[in-house]
Amino acid sequence: MPKLPVVSGKKIVKALAKFGFELDHQTGSHLILRQREHPHRRVTVPNHKVIAKGTLNEIIKETGLTRENFTKALK
């Protein structure tokens, strides 16, 4: 299992856009993304400069992606 990188909320949003997620709305400093295609998953991403490892791990789980796919999308 690859090590999780240190990323910002904006980088996460860019990576998830490659998998069909788009910004639905923003509440405070949290960005709510929604998947365009079925199953229309919703994911909340904090718009912070550094996302905690546990938070990043949960975001990856909620999207249904693997760590490998997510880290490849960051590049």
C-alpha positions as CSV (number, residue, x, y, z in Angstrom):
1,M,0.0,0.0,0.0
2,P,1.6,3.3,-1.0
3,K,2.3,6.0,1.6
4,L,-0.3,8.9,1.6
5,P,1.1,12.2,0.3
6,V,0.7,15.5,2.0
7,V,-1.8,17.4,0.0
8,S,-4.1,20.5,0.1
9,G,-7.9,20.5,-0.3
10,K,-7.5,22.1,-3.7
11,K,-5.2,19.3,-4.9
12,I,-7.8,16.7,-3.8
13,V,-10.5,18.5,-5.7
14,K,-8.4,18.5,-8.9
15,A,-7.6,14.8,-8.5
16,L,-11.2,13.9,-7.9
17,A,-12.4,15.8,-10.9
18,K,-10.6,13.2,-13.0
19,F,-13.0,10.6,-11.6
20,G,-16.1,12.6,-12.3
21,F,-16.5,14.6,-9.1
22,E,-17.5,18.3,-9.4
23,L,-18.1,21.0,-6.9
24,D,-21.7,21.0,-5.7
25,H,-21.5,23.7,-3.1
26,Q,-19.3,25.1,-0.3
27,T,-20.2,25.5,3.4
28,G,-17.6,27.6,5.2
29,S,-14.2,26.1,4.5
30,H,-15.6,22.7,3.4
31,L,-16.1,21.9,-0.3
32,I,-18.9,19.4,-1.1
33,L,-18.2,17.4,-4.2
34,R,-20.8,15.3,-6.1
35,Q,-20.1,12.6,-8.7
36,R,-21.7,13.3,-12.0
37,E,-22.3,9.6,-13.0
38,H,-24.0,6.9,-11.1
39,P,-23.7,6.2,-8.0
40,H,-23.7,10.0,-7.4
41,R,-21.4,9.9,-4.3
42,R,-21.0,13.0,-2.2
43,V,-17.7,13.8,-0.5
44,T,-16.8,16.6,1.8
45,V,-13.3,18.0,1.4
46,P,-11.9,20.6,3.8
47,N,-10.4,23.5,2.0
48,H,-7.2,23.6,4.1
49,K,-3.5,23.9,3.1
50,V,-2.7,20.5,4.6
51,I,-5.2,17.7,5.0
52,A,-4.6,15.3,7.9
53,K,-3.7,11.7,6.9
54,G,-6.8,10.2,8.6
55,T,-9.1,12.7,6.9
56,L,-7.4,11.9,3.5
57,N,-7.8,8.2,4.1
58,E,-11.6,8.7,4.8
59,I,-12.0,10.8,1.7
60,I,-10.5,8.1,-0.4
61,K,-12.8,5.5,1.2
62,E,-15.9,7.6,0.6
63,T,-15.0,8.0,-3.1
64,G,-14.7,4.3,-3.6
65,L,-11.2,4.6,-5.0
66,T,-8.0,2.8,-4.1
67,R,-5.0,4.6,-2.7
68,E,-3.1,3.7,-5.8
69,N,-5.6,5.2,-8.2
70,F,-5.9,8.3,-6.0
71,T,-2.1,8.9,-5.8
72,K,-1.8,8.4,-9.6
73,A,-4.5,11.1,-10.1
74,L,-2.5,13.6,-8.0
75,K,0.4,13.5,-10.5
